[in-house]
């Protein structure tokens, strides 16, 4: 019998992940709930009938909302968070690491990345262009071990995301799955107060391959 819900988690696994595993048998046997998806239909009275504590009911409701987000930002955050957990946390890359006094880039060293990045670790600077989903800016990313890395920051508002969610998901998830020294590094994403999303990638000072091919001054590189 299939016990996987729409969220892709087994019911027992889901309950264990939020510390409510002690209610698993009662939910399964008394309420006849077999999937995480089915939990959305369970009423508060049903939970009280199996002697679930009020604070545990609140915890369950909160985590069900996280498991099944309604807006585009919530869905994207959930998808990319799970994708991040399936990729390596560290890897060596050809990344420009900036010294603490903001001078010239140092030698490439392993960097931490591929996850949801706290807003305070990103300093957004000047605009450098506009992409398919919004403005692209030059920025500085301070990772978990204190390295300062030059990055390109793609900003996307919620309004634009609502209309281009699937395309953005394809780009973001495909970048997470790629790891190669000759391909621009994807560090992660920043959610700014559920209103704006920023995709953080390695900064490419020589611009795109197409621009290099059309610019004689860049072709020598």
trRosetta pair geometry for C-beta under 8 A, 3 or more apart (Angstrom, degrees):
i j d omega theta_ij theta_ji phi_ij phi_ji
1 34 6.6 -80 147 -162 122 139
2 34 7.8 85 90 141 56 120
2 35 7.4 12 120 -82 83 115
3 10 5.2 45 108 -145 108 80
3 11 5.2 -89 176 6 107 101
3 12 7.4 22 145 0 145 89
3 34 5.6 -113 -115 170 75 81
3 35 6.0 -176 -165 -90 45 65
4 8 6.4 -4 -172 -146 111 30
4 9 7.0 158 -141 78 74 17
4 10 6.0 -48 -89 -83 67 57
4 35 6.5 4 96 -130 21 103
4 36 7.6 -22 -172 13 38 102
5 8 7.3 -61 77 -3 64 22
5 9 6.4 -13 43 59 97 66
5 11 7.0 95 -27 -70 109 75
5 14 7.5 7 22 -40 128 151
5 35 3.9 134 -80 167 83 98
5 36 3.1 -119 15 52 150 85
5 37 3.7 172 -151 -20 102 79
5 38 7.1 -126 -102 4 114 69
5 39 7.6 -39 -93 12 158 98
5 67 7.8 33 99 159 136 133
6 35 7.8 83 -8 154 64 127
6 36 7.2 -120 38 83 63 99
6 37 4.6 90 -2 -84 94 116
6 68 6.8 58 84 -101 123 107
7 14 7.2 82 85 -97 137 131
7 36 5.0 -68 37 103 117 145
7 37 7.2 179 -1 -62 83 73
7 67 4.3 -31 -97 -178 152 102
7 68 6.4 -94 -68 -63 106 77
8 82 7.8 69 71 -148 145 161
9 13 5.1 -131 -177 88 95 114
9 14 4.5 113 119 -65 130 96
9 17 7.5 -61 -162 4 150 143
9 36 5.4 61 72 -38 91 152
9 67 7.4 -90 27 -137 127 123
10 13 4.1 84 62 8 93 110
10 14 6.7 -161 86 -12 45 85
10 36 7.8 121 132 -34 11 107
11 14 5.7 -55 -148 33 28 113
11 15 6.5 22 158 -14 64 107
11 24 7.1 129 129 -141 98 95
11 27 7.4 -158 172 107 126 128
11 28 6.9 127 115 -80 148 103
11 33 6.9 154 -135 127 146 94
11 34 6.6 -138 -30 168 149 31
11 35 6.0 -138 -61 -133 108 19
11 36 5.6 -170 -94 -56 64 66
11 38 8.0 -16 -96 44 126 108
11 39 7.7 152 -129 -42 98 114
12 15 6.0 -57 -147 39 30 108
12 16 6.2 30 155 -19 65 110
12 21 7.0 51 -166 -133 72 93
12 24 5.3 46 -114 -139 77 143
13 16 5.7 -58 -146 38 29 111
13 17 6.2 32 155 -25 65 107
14 17 5.8 -56 -150 30 28 112
14 18 7.0 -1 160 3 62 107
14 36 4.8 120 -38 -98 165 119
14 39 8.0 -135 115 -14 148 153
14 63 7.8 150 177 137 95 126
14 67 7.1 24 -142 -99 126 148
15 18 6.5 -74 -152 48 30 93
15 20 4.7 -94 -164 85 83 86
15 21 4.9 127 120 -91 100 50
15 23 6.5 -138 -157 64 135 88
15 24 5.1 170 77 -79 160 93
15 27 7.3 -176 -83 29 146 151
16 19 7.6 41 -173 -72 32 23
16 20 7.9 -109 -68 57 21 53
16 21 4.2 40 -91 -75 68 120
16 24 7.9 4 -50 -60 80 132
18 59 6.2 158 163 153 116 108
18 60 7.2 129 114 -98 147 54
18 63 4.7 -42 -100 -75 152 171
19 59 7.5 -51 66 156 102 152
20 23 5.2 -26 166 26 92 115
20 24 7.8 132 122 -50 73 73
20 56 5.9 127 -112 -163 112 108
20 59 6.7 168 -56 101 123 122
20 60 6.1 47 -61 -79 173 97
21 24 5.4 -12 -166 -27 55 117
23 26 5.3 -66 -164 50 65 111
23 27 5.4 64 140 -27 91 107
23 50 6.7 95 -153 125 101 128
23 52 5.8 32 -112 -97 143 105
23 56 7.2 143 -36 157 143 140
24 27 5.9 -62 -146 38 26 108
24 28 6.0 16 161 -12 66 113
25 28 5.9 -62 -143 43 27 106
25 29 5.6 -1 170 4 68 118
26 29 6.5 -62 -123 50 21 92
26 30 5.0 -15 -170 19 64 124
26 31 7.2 54 140 -4 66 97
26 50 4.1 129 157 -167 129 127
26 51 7.6 -100 -147 44 165 87
26 52 7.9 -177 97 -55 142 93
27 30 7.2 -33 -83 52 11 87
27 31 5.2 -33 -155 39 47 124
27 33 4.9 -49 162 52 88 123
27 39 7.6 -1 -169 -99 134 96
27 42 7.7 -36 -144 -99 98 159
27 50 6.8 148 -69 113 55 175
28 31 7.4 24 -19 55 8 82
28 32 7.6 33 177 -117 36 18
28 33 6.1 -91 -96 67 40 70
28 34 6.8 75 -135 -94 83 52
29 32 7.6 1 179 -72 14 50
30 49 7.5 -160 148 114 132 105
30 50 5.3 151 79 -96 146 112
31 42 6.1 18 -175 -118 144 118
31 46 5.6 84 -116 171 117 121
31 50 6.6 -62 -38 -43 108 139
33 38 4.4 175 -147 109 84 127
33 39 6.1 73 -167 -74 143 64
33 42 6.3 -22 -77 -66 140 124
34 38 6.1 81 44 0 58 152
35 38 4.7 110 58 -5 77 99
35 39 7.7 -122 103 -11 55 80
36 39 5.7 -38 -167 10 43 119
36 64 7.9 179 178 -121 86 81
36 67 6.2 -115 163 167 127 154
37 40 6.3 -40 -178 8 47 113
37 68 7.8 102 -116 -75 64 136
38 41 5.9 -58 -168 34 53 108
38 42 7.1 65 139 -38 73 96
39 42 5.4 -39 -155 8 47 120
39 60 7.2 -126 -177 174 128 109
39 64 5.5 -141 115 -108 118 125
40 64 6.0 161 -88 180 68 128
40 68 6.4 -12 -82 28 130 160
42 46 5.1 -118 -169 76 85 139
42 47 6.3 87 146 -51 118 93
43 46 4.8 105 60 -2 75 102
43 47 7.5 -144 100 -2 45 85
44 47 5.6 -55 -155 36 39 111
44 48 6.4 40 149 -20 69 104
44 57 6.2 67 -139 -171 87 140
45 48 5.5 -52 -147 37 35 113
45 49 6.3 43 151 -28 65 103
46 49 5.6 -52 -153 28 31 116
46 50 7.1 15 154 -7 62 102
47 50 6.2 -61 -154 40 35 99
47 52 4.3 -54 172 44 89 137
47 57 5.0 123 122 -109 147 106
47 60 7.1 -173 -125 58 148 153
48 51 7.5 39 179 -82 39 23
48 52 6.6 -89 -84 50 30 82
48 57 7.4 -3 -62 -73 72 145
52 56 5.1 -122 -179 89 92 120
52 57 5.4 114 120 -63 118 86
52 60 7.5 -14 177 -10 148 144
53 56 4.4 86 60 8 86 107
53 57 7.1 -147 94 -10 43 83
54 57 5.6 -50 -148 31 33 114
54 58 6.5 34 154 -18 64 104
55 58 5.6 -50 -150 35 35 114
55 59 6.5 38 150 -20 64 105
56 59 5.4 -49 -146 36 36 114
56 60 6.3 41 153 -22 65 103
57 60 5.7 -53 -149 35 30 112
57 61 6.4 30 154 -18 64 106
58 61 5.9 -54 -147 36 30 110
58 62 6.3 32 155 -21 63 108
59 62 5.8 -56 -148 35 29 113
59 63 6.4 18 159 -11 64 110
60 63 6.1 -65 -149 41 27 103
60 64 6.3 31 154 -24 65 107
61 64 5.7 -53 -147 32 30 113
61 65 6.7 32 154 -19 62 103
62 65 6.0 -57 -160 31 30 112
62 66 6.8 27 146 -16 63 105
63 66 5.3 -47 -148 35 42 115
63 67 6.2 46 151 -24 67 103
64 67 5.5 -53 -147 35 33 114
64 68 6.4 -15 166 23 67 104
65 68 6.8 -79 -139 61 24 74
65 69 7.1 61 163 -92 63 55
66 69 6.8 -1 -152 -60 29 89
66 74 7.9 -141 -137 -164 45 109
66 78 7.2 149 170 -94 69 113
67 78 7.7 111 -142 -134 26 142
69 73 7.7 -106 162 87 142 58
69 74 2.5 -157 -176 136 142 122
69 75 5.1 -152 81 -57 113 55
69 77 7.2 84 -30 52 169 101
69 78 5.7 -173 5 -20 125 130
70 74 6.4 45 41 51 46 145
71 74 5.0 95 59 10 75 104
71 75 7.1 -143 98 -4 38 91
71 158 7.7 -6 164 -159 129 118
71 162 7.8 -55 -169 -96 87 97
72 75 5.8 -58 -147 39 32 110
72 76 6.1 29 158 -18 67 110
72 158 7.0 145 64 -159 112 77
72 161 5.0 166 119 128 137 103
72 162 4.9 -161 -8 -96 148 56
72 165 4.7 -126 -145 -90 118 130
73 76 5.8 -59 -146 39 28 109
73 77 6.1 29 157 -21 65 108
73 158 5.9 -43 -48 -116 120 100
73 161 6.6 75 -70 105 73 154
73 191 6.8 109 -173 -138 110 116
73 194 5.4 123 120 -152 159 73
73 197 6.7 -172 -124 -55 93 117
74 77 5.8 -54 -145 35 28 111
74 78 6.4 27 158 -17 63 107
75 78 5.9 -58 -150 37 28 110
75 79 6.3 24 156 -17 65 110
75 165 7.2 34 81 -167 127 138
76 79 5.8 -58 -145 38 30 109
76 80 6.0 16 163 -9 67 112
76 161 7.0 -72 -23 -173 153 130
76 165 6.6 -131 -64 -148 111 96
76 168 7.2 -13 -119 105 135 119
76 169 6.5 -133 -116 -85 88 92
76 172 7.6 66 -163 50 104 160
76 197 7.0 -26 108 -101 147 160
77 80 6.3 -63 -141 44 24 101
77 81 6.0 29 159 -25 63 111
77 116 7.2 41 -150 -97 86 137
77 191 5.9 13 -97 -69 119 148
78 81 5.9 -56 -145 33 25 112
78 82 6.6 19 159 -13 61 107
79 82 6.2 -63 -156 38 27 106
79 83 6.3 24 151 -18 65 110
79 169 6.4 -3 107 -137 157 113
79 173 7.0 -59 147 -75 112 120
80 83 5.3 -50 -140 39 37 113
80 84 6.1 46 155 -27 66 101
80 116 7.0 111 111 -68 110 90
80 172 5.9 -44 -99 141 120 133
80 173 7.1 -129 -99 -78 74 77
80 176 7.3 176 -144 -54 80 150
80 189 5.7 12 144 20 158 141
81 84 5.8 -51 -151 30 28 114
81 85 6.9 27 152 -20 60 103
81 115 7.9 45 -127 -157 57 70
81 116 6.0 -13 -94 -28 85 122
82 85 5.8 -53 -153 31 35 111
82 86 6.9 27 152 -16 64 107
83 86 5.9 -64 -158 36 36 109
83 87 6.9 23 151 -16 68 110
83 172 8.0 125 70 127 157 93
83 173 5.4 -127 -117 -126 162 87
83 176 5.0 75 143 107 120 163
83 177 7.8 -75 -170 -55 113 84
84 87 6.1 -67 -151 35 35 105
84 114 5.5 162 -138 147 84 77
84 115 4.4 106 -170 -109 142 59
84 116 6.8 -118 -16 -18 166 70
84 176 6.7 -99 -82 -143 56 135
84 188 7.0 43 -111 -121 131 96
87 114 4.9 -96 97 160 132 147
87 176 5.5 -133 -39 172 153 91
87 177 7.1 -133 -90 -96 119 41
87 179 7.7 157 -162 -51 111 123
88 91 5.4 86 98 -52 135 104
88 114 7.2 79 75 49 56 153
88 179 7.1 41 33 -89 119 160
89 112 6.5 -13 159 -144 82 84
89 114 7.1 -145 -124 63 34 108
89 115 7.6 16 -128 -42 77 125
90 110 5.5 44 173 169 110 118
90 111 7.2 -178 -145 88 78 29
90 112 5.5 -42 -95 -100 88 62
90 113 7.7 102 -110 23 45 66
91 110 6.6 -159 113 -143 17 91
91 111 7.6 -22 65 56 57 66
91 113 7.9 -67 34 46 88 101
91 179 5.8 -75 179 -157 175 127
92 108 7.0 84 -179 141 87 109
92 109 7.4 -86 -132 174 82 28
92 110 4.6 -62 -87 -87 65 78
92 181 7.9 -9 109 -91 85 104
93 108 6.6 -129 98 -165 44 119
93 110 7.5 91 11 -128 70 43
93 111 5.9 -56 38 27 111 109
93 181 6.5 -179 -139 -115 56 65
93 185 4.8 50 -173 -77 158 140
93 202 7.3 -132 147 -81 135 139
94 108 5.0 -61 -124 -97 43 151
94 181 5.3 80 -13 -166 110 87
95 108 5.8 111 39 -131 57 89
95 109 7.9 -71 61 49 99 53
95 111 5.4 -18 45 -16 157 145
95 149 5.7 -16 161 -142 123 118
95 185 5.9 -36 -80 20 112 151
95 202 5.7 -119 -115 -121 90 114
96 105 3.8 -68 -159 -122 92 144
96 149 6.8 124 82 -154 63 66
96 150 4.7 -10 84 32 120 115
96 202 7.8 121 18 -163 83 92
96 203 6.6 -57 39 62 125 105
96 205 7.8 55 -33 -19 155 117
97 105 6.1 109 56 -159 43 81
97 106 5.0 -46 82 55 99 94
97 107 7.5 -13 41 72 116 37
97 108 7.0 138 -6 -119 106 34
97 109 5.8 0 -26 28 156 100
97 111 7.4 -169 -82 -79 107 114
97 147 5.2 -59 -140 -167 112 112
97 148 6.9 105 -170 68 64 56
97 149 5.9 -39 -107 -94 57 74
98 102 6.0 12 163 -128 124 45
98 103 7.3 158 -167 58 80 42
98 104 7.9 -151 -131 129 70 16
98 105 5.9 -57 -84 -99 58 62
98 106 7.4 145 -118 3 12 86
98 140 6.9 -55 35 -134 147 110
98 148 4.3 -63 67 102 98 106
98 149 6.8 179 8 -91 89 19
98 150 6.1 99 -38 -40 116 86
99 102 7.0 -96 76 -14 72 13
99 103 5.0 -7 49 44 122 91
99 104 7.3 31 4 60 112 47
99 106 5.8 99 -62 -39 86 115
99 148 7.5 -24 76 50 10 118
100 148 7.0 136 -98 0 43 129
102 148 7.4 -66 -91 118 65 158
105 150 7.1 -66 -87 -2 116 124
106 109 7.6 2 104 -13 109 110
109 147 7.1 -153 74 -108 118 145
111 143 5.9 160 -168 -26 88 166
111 147 6.0 -113 -118 77 91 153
111 149 6.3 57 -133 -76 146 147
111 185 7.5 71 65 161 133 160
111 187 7.5 -56 131 -111 126 104
112 143 4.6 149 56 174 97 130
112 144 4.9 -50 82 33 159 104
112 145 6.0 126 -9 0 127 101
112 147 7.8 147 21 33 87 118
113 143 6.7 -70 -66 -115 75 129
113 185 6.8 71 83 161 167 114
113 186 7.3 159 148 107 127 48
113 187 3.8 -94 -144 -139 122 66
113 188 5.8 -151 -169 -26 74 96
114 176 6.0 113 -147 -139 102 83
114 186 6.5 71 -95 101 77 86
114 187 6.7 -104 -45 -164 43 27
114 188 5.8 158 -133 -72 7 84
115 188 4.6 -24 61 -111 42 134
116 188 5.9 -172 -87 177 12 119
116 189 5.8 -36 -114 70 63 80
116 190 7.3 120 -169 -98 67 34
116 191 6.7 -17 -155 -1 116 101
117 121 5.4 -110 177 69 100 126
117 122 6.3 86 127 -41 128 112
117 141 7.0 -47 -159 -145 155 115
117 187 6.7 32 -57 127 138 104
117 188 4.3 130 -32 93 99 128
117 189 6.7 174 17 76 88 24
117 190 5.0 -50 73 -76 95 85
117 200 6.0 -3 16 15 153 147
118 121 5.0 92 69 -3 84 104
118 190 7.5 12 123 -125 10 93
119 122 6.2 -73 -161 39 42 103
119 190 5.6 107 -92 -168 63 118
119 191 8.0 -87 -57 74 99 44
119 192 5.7 97 -100 -102 129 81
121 141 6.2 35 141 -160 92 69
121 142 5.1 -130 -156 64 76 78
121 143 7.0 69 -173 -96 131 26
122 139 5.9 8 -171 165 90 139
122 140 7.4 149 -157 79 47 50
122 141 5.6 -14 -103 -103 72 73
122 142 8.0 -149 -68 22 30 73
122 151 7.7 -71 -131 62 96 141
122 153 6.7 106 -169 -101 130 139
122 190 5.7 -59 0 -71 151 157
122 198 6.9 150 149 100 171 151
122 200 6.6 -125 -103 -90 128 136
123 139 5.9 167 85 -164 53 85
123 140 4.4 -3 55 55 106 98
123 141 8.0 -155 25 -68 69 33
123 142 7.9 54 -8 -14 99 99
124 137 5.2 41 -165 111 97 147
124 139 4.7 -38 -110 -101 46 118
124 153 5.6 -94 -113 63 95 160
124 155 7.8 44 -130 -62 146 123
124 198 7.7 -112 -81 -126 125 154
125 137 6.3 165 63 166 54 103
125 138 4.8 -43 71 90 112 86
125 139 5.4 174 9 -95 84 48
125 140 6.9 67 -29 -11 116 88
126 137 6.5 178 97 -154 28 86
126 138 5.4 9 59 39 75 109
127 130 7.9 3 -174 -58 115 75
127 135 5.9 -65 -126 -170 107 114
127 136 7.3 96 -160 78 68 51
127 137 5.4 -57 -101 -101 45 80
127 138 7.9 117 -175 7 1 79
128 136 5.5 -66 68 109 87 94
128 137 6.2 129 8 -134 86 25
128 138 5.0 91 -38 -39 125 90
128 152 6.9 -89 57 -128 140 96
129 135 7.9 156 95 -160 40 55
129 136 4.6 -6 70 57 82 117
130 134 7.1 -94 -152 154 80 26
130 135 5.6 -43 -108 -106 77 50
130 136 6.3 -173 -96 10 20 87
131 134 6.5 2 60 57 86 42
131 135 7.7 88 21 -179 78 4
131 136 5.0 83 -21 -46 103 115
131 154 5.6 -32 34 -129 145 114
132 164 7.6 178 138 -168 98 156
132 167 7.3 -101 133 138 135 134
133 154 6.3 62 69 166 111 119
133 156 4.6 -23 148 -99 114 117
133 160 6.1 130 -169 138 70 128
133 161 7.6 46 -163 -84 115 65
133 164 5.9 -157 -111 97 92 148
133 167 7.7 -177 -75 102 107 110
133 168 5.7 80 -100 -93 147 110
134 154 6.4 116 67 176 92 76
134 155 4.9 -101 121 90 132 65
134 156 4.5 -176 3 -92 139 55
134 157 6.6 143 -102 -1 142 75
134 160 5.9 146 -63 74 106 165
135 154 7.7 164 89 -151 42 48
135 155 5.0 -4 64 50 88 110
136 152 5.8 -3 -175 -179 106 104
136 153 7.0 152 -159 77 54 46
136 154 5.3 -21 -102 -98 80 68
136 155 7.6 -171 -85 14 30 75
137 152 7.4 150 76 -161 37 56
137 153 4.7 -25 65 63 89 100
137 155 6.6 33 2 -17 111 112
138 150 7.3 -24 -168 -166 92 93
138 151 7.8 141 -164 82 48 47
138 152 6.7 -39 -103 -106 48 59
138 153 7.5 58 153 16 2 91
138 203 6.4 57 -136 -124 81 131
139 150 7.7 141 82 -160 43 49
139 151 5.0 -33 74 72 91 92
139 152 7.3 122 25 -127 89 12
139 153 4.3 39 -1 -20 139 124
139 200 7.4 -82 74 -126 134 98
139 203 7.9 -171 48 -70 59 120
140 148 5.7 -6 -175 -171 108 97
140 149 7.1 144 -160 69 57 41
140 150 6.5 -35 -103 -101 65 47
140 151 6.9 146 -108 22 15 90
141 148 7.4 151 77 -156 43 47
141 149 4.7 -28 65 63 95 97
141 150 8.0 -5 20 92 83 1
141 151 4.6 48 -13 -15 115 139
141 187 6.1 60 159 127 171 171
141 200 5.9 99 -81 -174 141 139
142 146 6.6 -18 -172 -145 97 33
142 147 7.1 166 -149 80 53 40
142 148 5.4 -20 -95 -97 77 69
142 149 7.7 167 -84 16 27 76
143 146 7.2 -43 71 26 67 18
143 147 5.0 2 37 54 107 92
143 149 6.5 40 -25 -3 105 122
143 187 7.7 -121 -90 -155 108 125
149 187 7.4 152 92 -84 147 149
149 202 7.8 -72 165 -117 118 67
149 203 8.0 169 152 6 77 103
150 202 7.9 53 93 -165 75 58
150 203 4.1 -70 132 30 96 142
150 205 7.9 12 129 -53 149 102
151 187 6.5 -57 -117 10 135 142
151 200 5.1 1 172 -168 146 91
151 201 6.4 142 -164 73 89 34
151 202 6.5 -79 -120 -117 67 20
151 203 5.2 -155 -126 -40 9 93
152 200 7.6 152 77 -154 48 46
152 201 5.1 -22 61 68 96 90
152 202 7.1 14 14 93 94 29
152 203 4.9 137 -37 -102 78 63
152 204 6.9 -25 -29 15 134 75
153 190 7.9 -13 -146 24 111 129
153 198 5.1 -9 -172 -171 100 117
153 199 7.4 150 -158 71 49 46
153 200 5.7 -12 -105 -102 75 71
154 198 6.6 151 74 -158 49 58
154 199 4.3 -11 57 54 108 99
154 200 8.0 -148 24 -65 73 29
154 201 7.3 33 -9 5 105 108
155 196 6.0 -10 -166 -178 95 118
155 197 7.5 148 -156 81 47 46
155 198 5.3 -20 -98 -100 64 84
156 160 5.5 -121 -165 82 82 119
156 161 5.4 95 145 -64 116 96
156 168 6.8 87 -143 -120 171 147
156 196 6.8 151 77 -162 44 68
156 197 4.8 -21 65 64 99 93
156 198 7.4 173 20 -83 74 36
156 199 7.2 38 -4 -10 116 99
157 160 5.0 89 59 12 81 99
157 161 6.9 -144 97 -8 40 91
157 195 7.0 -27 -148 158 74 71
157 196 5.5 -38 -105 -104 54 81
158 161 5.4 -57 -144 38 33 114
158 162 6.4 44 157 -31 67 99
158 194 7.3 32 -77 152 133 62
158 195 5.7 -82 -20 -155 117 42
158 196 7.0 -92 -29 -74 75 40
158 197 7.8 106 -75 -12 59 94
159 162 6.0 -48 -155 21 28 113
159 163 7.4 6 154 -1 57 106
160 163 6.3 -69 -160 44 37 100
160 164 6.1 -15 160 22 74 115
161 164 6.4 -84 -133 59 28 79
161 165 5.8 62 168 -82 71 75
161 168 6.4 -49 -132 18 78 162
161 197 6.3 78 -75 17 143 128
162 165 6.6 -6 -141 -41 18 106
164 167 4.8 -51 -174 47 87 114
164 168 5.4 89 123 -26 92 102
165 168 5.9 -66 -148 40 26 107
165 169 6.1 29 157 -23 66 108
166 169 5.6 -52 -146 33 30 114
166 170 6.6 33 154 -22 63 102
167 170 5.8 -52 -154 30 32 113
167 171 6.7 27 152 -14 64 105
168 171 5.8 -56 -150 38 35 109
168 172 6.0 27 157 -14 70 111
169 172 6.0 -60 -139 42 28 105
169 173 5.8 15 168 -9 67 115
170 173 6.5 -60 -136 43 20 100
170 174 6.0 18 164 -17 60 115
171 174 6.1 -63 -144 38 22 107
171 175 6.4 21 158 -19 61 109
171 199 7.9 1 115 -141 114 169
172 175 5.9 -59 -151 35 28 110
172 176 6.6 29 152 -22 63 105
172 186 7.8 142 -151 -160 56 145
172 189 6.8 14 -145 -64 131 130
172 199 6.1 -125 -101 -116 101 129
173 176 5.5 -49 -150 31 36 115
173 177 6.6 30 154 -18 65 106
174 177 5.9 -60 -152 36 34 109
174 178 6.6 27 154 -20 66 110
175 178 6.0 -62 -147 34 34 108
175 186 3.8 111 150 -59 113 152
175 199 8.0 90 54 -176 158 124
175 201 7.2 -76 -167 -99 147 115
176 186 6.0 -96 -76 95 48 143
178 183 5.6 -71 147 114 125 156
178 186 7.4 88 61 6 93 118
179 183 7.9 -176 -164 62 9 121
180 183 4.3 65 67 13 101 110
184 201 5.4 36 149 171 116 118
184 202 4.7 -157 -164 55 75 107
184 204 5.8 -64 -99 -51 118 120
185 201 6.6 157 87 -164 52 67
185 202 4.0 84 43 -37 86 120
186 199 7.6 -40 -146 178 99 96
186 200 7.6 112 -166 87 57 58
186 201 5.3 -35 -105 -107 57 85
186 202 7.8 -76 -56 -8 29 82
187 200 4.5 -52 63 108 111 106
187 201 6.6 -177 8 -101 84 26
187 202 7.4 128 -33 -52 99 62
188 200 5.6 3 62 51 61 112
189 197 6.2 -11 -175 -173 113 98
189 198 6.6 155 -162 81 62 52
189 199 5.4 -26 -106 -103 86 59
189 200 6.8 -177 -93 11 29 85
190 197 7.0 152 80 -162 56 49
190 198 4.1 -5 54 57 106 105
190 200 6.4 70 -16 -31 102 115
191 194 6.5 22 170 -75 109 45
191 196 8.0 153 -160 85 43 48
191 197 5.9 -18 -105 -108 61 76
192 195 6.2 -60 99 58 84 81
192 196 4.4 -11 58 66 117 93
192 197 7.3 -163 18 -81 82 26
192 198 6.7 56 -21 -10 112 106
193 196 7.4 32 53 27 81 79
204 207 6.4 140 116 -81 102 7
204 208 7.2 82 104 -74 144 44
206 212 6.1 32 152 -84 104 118
206 218 5.7 135 -166 -154 93 113
206 221 5.6 -126 -126 91 147 156
207 211 4.1 -54 128 77 130 145
207 212 6.4 169 79 -49 94 79
207 215 7.8 59 60 21 141 145
207 218 6.9 -47 44 -131 110 162
208 211 4.7 97 56 7 79 101
208 212 7.0 -139 98 -5 43 88
209 212 5.6 -57 -150 36 32 114
209 213 6.4 34 154 -22 66 106
210 213 5.8 -55 -151 33 30 112
210 214 6.6 12 157 -5 64 111
211 214 6.1 -69 -149 46 31 101
211 215 5.9 7 160 -4 70 121
211 218 6.9 20 123 60 83 164
212 215 6.1 -71 -133 47 26 97
212 218 4.4 -117 -129 122 71 122
212 219 6.0 130 167 -86 80 54
212 221 7.1 -95 -142 61 125 104
213 219 6.9 76 -117 -98 30 101
215 218 4.3 47 92 18 112 111
215 219 6.8 180 88 -32 57 82
216 219 5.6 -44 -143 14 36 118
217 220 7.5 -50 -178 13 30 104
218 221 5.9 -48 -175 23 59 113
